[in-house]
């Protein structure tokens, strides 16, 4: 890693744009009757779930991410609840990118509601005027409820911190000569990348505020983080660029919180199978194969920042020859579910399926033990796999042409909440092919039925 001298010039080179309460603001944008009202966005149509996003009006009254419907109603009796519509949000996100590109090239999309732009010196000199132009273009193209906060700084980390300092609908410019005093009052927990666990590590090293964090040497930060990420964080915080290497795809997986009436073995099996099929379709679109499948369950009530207790977690993994077909994955899943039925000592609250141990086609090698000459009653493993791959490819084509319900391998199941395997997650934005259901119209707000 290249080292930098503290006296090196560090100009303003990054702009970070972070939308405010994106899911809730999107719903207010598409449904004018929701504007100015406290709104909570739920993952499914149930009163026994929690908010995955809340509007700024709800935040101002004390409702946060992870607040349950019953708790939110106790705080705000007339709060409005809507069910998340992930395909609608992705379409809006893509339209937003087009508008931003009309003002400034987008360098990186960090999440559904966060983008990074690299600034030329002339663009950086515009400062507040450039931010105002972006905000005006978005308001004119959409509505004034779809607001964003913008930060400008020498590095992406500092620009992200700047954007988060003045939410909602804010702007902050951080220049190198303002450091570290302009951030002296910031809480360590408000810094991107400083989790609860990392705060504990920092505290163990005697770092309890920003001033102490700033005073660390790069190698000290690396030791505390336990990896090169600590040194990258130090550089970003001090205004020095360290480009992160591109990461290779390591897995395709999906998880699902189970509605209360879906925590029986037969319904869990349906849900896990649909998650597996969705992950397998993504694997095939990426032209890859997998050699492992993992199945896991969590139980117990969890808040937004707490993991399930150790005795409320169960996981299982099986390996196999490189595969890309549904049949192989579902056979492995069936074995895992059978093991789970005998081993689980708690009622599952969520289920997760992960296909991993990925290989690209160029990495494939032949199987030394698959050289037998098949007769009329036995086919080689290679021939069987090729047959099931053709079946999976044909099913993908039929679904793409005639819809998700056109064909299935086994009984067709339907889990409440839609968007099975196509949910927006931090760092992952589903593409159009991930949504197997009929597209939801932008204006078709889904209100909580209960």
SVG drawing of the C-alpha trace seen along z (x, -y; Angstrom):
<svg xmlns="http://www.w3.org/2000/svg" viewBox="-57 -28 63 79">
<polyline fill="none" stroke="black" stroke-width="0.4" points="0.0,0.0 1.3,-3.4 2.2,-5.6 1.5,-9.3 3.1,-12.2 0.8,-14.2 1.7,-17.4 0.6,-16.1 -2.0,-18.2 -5.5,-16.6 -8.1,-18.4 -11.9,-17.8 -12.3,-14.9 -15.4,-12.9 -19.1,-13.6 -21.4,-11.2 -25.1,-11.4 -27.3,-9.6 -31.1,-9.6 -33.2,-10.3 -35.4,-7.5 -35.5,-6.2 -38.2,-3.5 -40.5,-5.7 -39.8,-8.7 -40.4,-6.7 -43.9,-5.7 -44.6,-9.3 -43.4,-10.3 -45.7,-7.8 -48.7,-8.4 -49.2,-12.2 -51.7,-11.4 -48.8,-10.1 -46.7,-13.3 -46.1,-15.0 -47.4,-12.0 -45.5,-9.4 -45.0,-6.3 -43.5,-3.0 -42.4,-0.5 -42.9,3.2 -41.3,6.3 -44.7,8.1 -48.4,7.6 -48.5,8.6 -49.0,6.7 -46.4,9.0 -43.4,7.5 -41.1,4.5 -40.3,1.4 -37.5,1.7 -37.8,-2.1 -39.6,-5.1 -40.3,-8.5 -38.6,-11.6 -41.9,-12.6 -42.0,-9.2 -38.3,-9.6 -39.0,-13.0 -41.6,-11.4 -39.3,-8.6 -40.0,-5.7 -36.8,-4.1 -35.7,-1.2 -36.6,2.1 -39.5,0.7 -42.4,3.2 -45.8,2.3 -47.3,2.5 -44.5,0.3 -44.9,-2.3 -48.6,-2.4 -48.1,-3.1 -45.9,-6.0 -47.9,-7.3 -51.5,-6.0 -52.3,-7.3 -49.0,-6.1 -49.5,-4.7 -47.9,-1.4 -47.2,-0.2 -45.6,3.0 -42.3,2.8 -42.4,3.0 -38.8,3.8 -39.3,3.8 -40.8,0.3 -37.8,-1.0 -35.3,0.6 -37.1,-1.1 -37.1,-4.4 -33.4,-3.9 -32.5,-3.4 -34.4,-6.6 -32.6,-8.5 -29.3,-7.4 -30.2,-8.8 -31.0,-12.2 -27.8,-12.3 -25.8,-11.3 -27.3,-14.4 -25.4,-16.5 -22.4,-14.5 -21.0,-11.0 -21.8,-8.3 -18.6,-6.5 -19.9,-3.9 -23.4,-2.8 -22.9,-1.7 -26.5,-0.8 -30.1,-1.4 -29.9,-5.0 -26.2,-5.9 -23.9,-6.8 -20.4,-8.2 -19.2,-10.7 -15.6,-11.6 -15.0,-15.3 -12.8,-17.2 -11.1,-20.3 -13.5,-22.7 -16.5,-20.7 -15.1,-20.7 -14.8,-24.4 -18.5,-24.8 -19.1,-23.2 -22.6,-24.2 -23.7,-25.3 -23.1,-21.8 -25.0,-20.2 -27.9,-22.6 -28.0,-21.8 -28.2,-18.1 -31.0,-18.5 -32.9,-20.8 -32.7,-18.3 -34.0,-15.5 -36.9,-17.7 -37.9,-18.7 -37.7,-15.2 -39.5,-13.6 -40.9,-15.5 -39.6,-17.6 -40.3,-14.7 -37.6,-12.5 -34.7,-14.4 -31.0,-13.5 -28.1,-14.6 -24.8,-15.4 -21.2,-15.4 -18.1,-16.6 -14.6,-15.8 -11.1,-14.6 -12.1,-10.9 -15.2,-8.7 -15.1,-8.0 -15.0,-11.6 -17.7,-12.5 -20.0,-9.8 -19.4,-11.2 -20.2,-14.7 -23.4,-13.5 -24.6,-11.8 -23.7,-14.9 -26.5,-17.1 -29.5,-14.7 -32.1,-15.2 -31.7,-17.2 -28.4,-18.6 -25.0,-19.5 -21.6,-19.6 -18.2,-20.3 -15.1,-19.0 -11.7,-20.2 -8.4,-18.8 -7.3,-21.8 -10.5,-21.6 -9.4,-18.2 -9.5,-17.0 -11.3,-19.8 -14.5,-19.7 -15.1,-16.2 -13.9,-16.4 -17.4,-16.1 -18.5,-13.1 -19.3,-9.9 -17.3,-6.8 -20.5,-4.9 -21.5,-7.4 -18.5,-6.7 -19.1,-4.4 -17.4,-1.0 -17.2,-1.4 -19.5,1.2 -20.3,2.1 -17.7,4.8 -15.1,2.4 -15.9,-0.2 -15.1,2.5 -11.8,3.1 -11.0,-0.6 -11.9,-1.0 -9.6,1.9 -6.8,0.0 -7.6,-3.2 -9.5,-4.9 -12.8,-6.3 -13.3,-9.5 -12.5,-10.9 -9.4,-12.8 -7.8,-9.5 -8.9,-7.8 -7.3,-10.5 -4.0,-10.2 -3.5,-6.6 -0.7,-5.6 -1.7,-3.6 -0.1,-0.5 -1.9,-0.8 -5.2,-1.1 -4.3,2.0 -3.5,3.9 -6.8,2.9 -8.9,3.8 -6.9,7.0 -6.5,6.5 -5.5,4.1 -9.0,2.6 -7.8,0.6 -5.1,-1.0 -7.5,-1.8 -9.9,-3.4 -7.0,-5.5 -6.1,-6.7 -9.7,-7.5 -10.2,-9.4 -7.0,-11.5 -7.9,-12.4 -5.8,-9.9 -7.2,-7.7 -6.7,-3.9 -8.7,-2.2 -10.2,1.0 -9.6,4.0 -12.5,5.5 -14.0,8.4 -14.9,11.7 -18.4,13.1 -18.2,15.7 -21.8,16.9 -25.4,16.7 -27.9,16.8 -31.1,15.6 -32.8,15.6 -36.3,15.0 -37.9,14.1 -40.8,16.6 -44.3,15.4 -45.7,17.0 -47.9,19.3 -45.0,20.4 -42.9,22.0 -44.0,25.5 -41.8,28.2 -43.9,28.4 -44.0,24.7 -40.4,24.2 -39.5,26.8 -41.5,24.8 -39.8,21.5 -36.3,23.0 -36.9,24.6 -38.0,21.3 -35.0,19.6 -32.7,22.2 -34.3,22.0 -33.9,18.2 -30.2,18.4 -29.7,21.1 -31.2,18.8 -28.8,16.0 -25.9,18.5 -26.7,19.5 -27.1,15.9 -23.6,15.3 -22.4,18.4 -20.9,20.0 -21.1,23.3 -21.1,24.1 -19.7,26.9 -21.4,26.3 -24.8,25.6 -25.4,24.3 -28.7,24.2 -29.2,22.3 -32.0,21.4 -32.2,18.7 -34.8,18.5 -35.7,16.2 -36.7,12.6 -34.1,10.3 -33.7,6.5 -32.1,4.7 -28.6,4.9 -28.7,8.2 -27.8,11.6 -29.8,14.7 -28.6,16.4 -26.0,19.1 -28.5,21.8 -31.0,20.4 -28.9,20.9 -28.4,24.1 -26.4,24.5 -25.5,27.4 -23.4,27.7 -22.9,30.2 -20.4,30.4 -20.9,31.9 -19.3,31.9 -19.4,28.5 -23.1,27.9 -25.5,25.3 -28.7,27.2 -31.7,27.1 -31.8,30.9 -28.4,31.0 -29.1,28.1 -32.6,29.3 -31.2,32.8 -28.7,31.2 -31.3,29.0 -33.6,32.0 -30.8,33.7 -30.2,30.6 -33.9,30.2 -34.2,33.8 -31.2,33.2 -32.8,30.0 -36.1,31.8 -34.2,34.1 -31.7,31.7 -33.5,28.4 -34.4,27.6 -36.1,24.3 -38.8,22.8 -37.1,21.2 -37.8,17.5 -35.8,17.3 -34.3,19.6 -31.2,19.0 -29.9,20.9 -26.5,20.2 -24.9,21.7 -21.2,21.2 -17.7,22.6 -18.1,20.9 -16.2,21.8 -16.2,20.1 -16.4,22.2 -12.7,21.6 -11.8,23.1 -13.7,26.4 -11.7,29.7 -12.9,33.1 -13.8,35.8 -11.2,38.5 -13.8,41.0 -16.4,40.4 -14.9,42.4 -17.1,45.4 -18.8,46.2 -22.6,46.0 -24.9,48.9 -28.6,48.8 -29.5,48.7 -26.8,46.5 -25.8,43.0 -22.5,41.4 -22.6,38.5 -21.6,36.1 -24.5,37.2 -27.0,37.0 -25.7,33.5 -25.9,32.4 -29.5,33.6 -30.6,31.7 -28.7,28.6 -30.7,28.6 -33.9,28.9 -32.9,26.0 -32.0,23.8 -35.3,24.7 -37.3,23.8 -35.4,20.5 -36.4,19.7 -40.0,20.6 -40.2,18.5 -38.6,15.5 -41.1,15.8 -44.4,16.8 -43.9,15.7 -42.7,17.3 -45.7,19.5 -45.2,21.1 -43.3,24.1 -41.7,25.4 -39.6,28.4 -42.1,29.9 -45.2,28.2 -45.4,24.5 -45.4,22.7 -46.3,19.1 -44.8,17.5 -46.5,14.3 -44.7,11.1 -43.7,11.4 -40.1,10.7 -38.8,14.0 -35.1,13.9 -35.4,10.5 -35.2,8.2 -33.0,5.2 -30.0,5.6 -27.2,3.3 -24.6,3.6 -27.0,5.6 -29.6,4.2 -31.7,6.9 -31.8,6.7 -35.0,7.1 -34.5,10.8 -34.5,11.3 -38.2,10.3 -40.2,13.3 -43.6,11.9 -45.7,9.6 -44.4,6.0 -46.2,3.8 -47.3,0.4 -45.6,-2.6 -48.8,-4.0 -50.2,-0.8 -49.3,-1.5 -49.7,1.7 -51.2,0.6 -51.1,2.9 -54.3,4.9 -54.5,5.4"/>
</svg>
